């Protein structure tokens, strides 16, 4: 499995028991969706390795208490603590309307109500404070804050995001 075919689920945060159980931090608003997984991919030196799950349960809202097959001791658990975990993209629930996953709008056209097509979305930059659409327009990179009021429409069929940006925002970059 390749990372580009997966989404980041979280990180193995710490050991939970002397029998190899670990706590996986789930970077999601709906951790209960991931309690019945058969496996997850653990990033080991840049390679996604499948780890099969014997049992798991939600622990303190955002953690999944997990017992992996073949992780049977504290020493085994030490080998995977701190590692990122991933799941295949096809396991993401479908979103509708103006809700979207960051990866799904990459390469969409960026269209503004007043400016028309102003480029192609390269990626979403999320520094933790304010997520931004990074839009390429020729040699220029335009940064549009990801604010609900700016997003008019997400059209998955025609592959565009329609914006209503404040006056002057796009002109700053062109």
C-alpha positions in Angstrom: 0.0 0.0 0.0 1.3 3.5 -0.9 0.8 6.6 1.3 -0.9 8.4 -1.6 -3.6 5.7 -1.6 -4.2 6.2 2.1 -5.3 8.8 4.7 -3.6 9.7 8.0 -5.7 8.2 10.8 -3.4 9.1 13.7 -0.4 8.0 15.7 0.5 5.3 18.1 0.8 7.5 21.2 2.0 5.2 24.0 2.0 1.7 25.5 -1.0 0.7 27.5 -0.1 -2.6 29.1 2.7 -5.0 29.6 1.0 -7.3 27.1 1.8 -5.1 24.2 -1.4 -3.1 24.0 -1.0 0.5 22.7 -3.1 3.7 22.6 -3.6 5.0 19.1 -4.4 8.7 19.0 -7.2 9.1 16.4 -7.1 12.4 14.5 -10.8 12.4 13.7 -14.0 13.9 15.0 -15.7 10.5 15.0 -13.3 8.0 16.6 -16.2 5.5 17.2 -16.1 4.9 13.4 -12.8 3.1 13.8 -13.5 0.6 16.6 -14.2 -2.4 14.3 -11.1 -2.3 12.1 -9.5 -5.5 11.0 -6.1 -3.8 10.4 -4.3 -0.5 9.9 -1.1 0.4 8.2 1.8 1.5 10.3 4.5 3.7 8.8 7.8 2.0 9.4 10.7 3.8 7.9 8.6 5.2 5.1 6.9 1.9 4.3 3.3 1.1 5.2 3.1 -2.2 6.9 -0.2 -3.9 7.7 -0.8 -4.6 11.4 -3.8 -6.8 12.2 -5.9 -6.0 15.2 -7.0 -8.6 17.7 -9.1 -6.2 19.7 -9.7 -2.5 20.2 -11.9 -0.1 22.1 -12.3 3.6 22.5 -10.3 5.0 25.4 -10.8 8.6 26.7 -12.6 9.8 23.6 -9.8 10.3 21.1 -7.7 7.1 21.7 -8.2 3.6 20.4 -6.8 1.0 22.9 -5.4 -1.6 20.5 -4.0 -5.0 20.7 -2.2 -5.9 17.5 -1.4 -9.5 16.5 2.3 -10.4 17.1 2.7 -7.4 19.5 2.8 -9.3 22.7 5.1 -7.5 25.0 6.3 -4.0 26.1 9.4 -4.5 24.0 7.2 -5.2 20.9 5.1 -2.2 21.6 8.2 0.0 22.0 9.0 -0.7 18.4 5.8 0.9 17.1 5.2 3.7 19.6 5.4 7.1 17.9 4.6 5.7 14.5 1.9 7.1 12.2 -1.1 5.0 11.2 -3.0 5.0 7.9 -6.1 3.5 6.3 -7.0 3.2 2.6 -8.8 6.1 1.1 -11.8 4.0 0.2 -12.5 3.7 4.0 -13.3 7.4 4.3 -17.0 8.1 4.6 -18.3 10.0 1.6 -18.9 13.7 2.2 -21.5 15.8 0.4 -22.2 19.4 -0.2 -19.5 21.8 0.8 -17.8 19.4 3.2 -14.7 17.8 1.7 -11.4 16.1 2.5 -8.3 18.1 1.8 -7.0 15.5 -0.7 -10.2 15.4 -2.8 -10.0 19.0 -4.0 -6.3 18.8 -5.2 -6.2 19.7 -8.9 -9.7 21.2 -8.9 -10.2 24.5 -10.7 -10.5 27.5 -8.4 -13.3 29.8 -9.6 -14.2 33.1 -8.0 -17.6 34.7 -8.4 -16.0 38.0 -9.5 -12.7 36.9 -11.0 -13.7 33.6 -12.8 -11.2 30.8 -13.0 -8.1 32.0 -11.1 -6.0 28.8 -11.0 -5.6 25.2 -9.9 -5.7 24.0 -6.3 -2.3 22.5 -5.6 -2.9 21.5 -2.0 -4.4 22.5 1.4 -1.9 24.0 3.7 -2.9 23.4 7.4 -0.5 24.9 9.9 -3.0 24.4 12.8 -4.0 28.1 12.9 -5.7 28.7 9.5 -6.0 26.2 6.7 -5.3 27.7 3.3 -6.1 26.7 -0.3 -2.8 27.0 -2.2 -3.8 27.9 -5.8 -1.4 28.1 -8.7 -2.0 30.8 -11.3 0.9 30.7 -13.8 4.0 31.5 -11.7 1.9 33.0 -8.9 0.7 31.1 -5.8 -2.5 32.4 -4.4 -3.4 31.6 -0.8 -7.1 31.6 0.0 -8.2 31.1 3.7 -10.4 28.1 4.2 -13.4 30.0 5.6 -16.9 28.6 5.1 -18.2 32.0 4.0 -15.6 32.0 1.1 -16.7 28.6 -0.2 -19.8 28.8 -2.4 -19.8 25.4 -4.0 -17.7 22.2 -4.2 -18.5 20.5 -7.5 -17.0 17.0 -7.5 -18.3 16.0 -11.0 -16.9 19.0 -12.8 -13.9 19.3 -10.4 -14.1 22.9 -9.2 -14.4 24.9 -6.0 -16.3 28.1 -6.4 -15.3 30.9 -4.1 -16.6 34.3 -3.1 -13.4 35.9 -1.9 -13.2 39.4 -0.4 -12.5 42.3 -2.8 -8.7 42.6 -3.4 -7.7 39.2 -2.0 -6.8 37.6 -5.4 -5.5 40.9 -6.8 -2.8 40.9 -4.0 -1.1 37.9 -5.7 -1.5 38.9 -9.4 
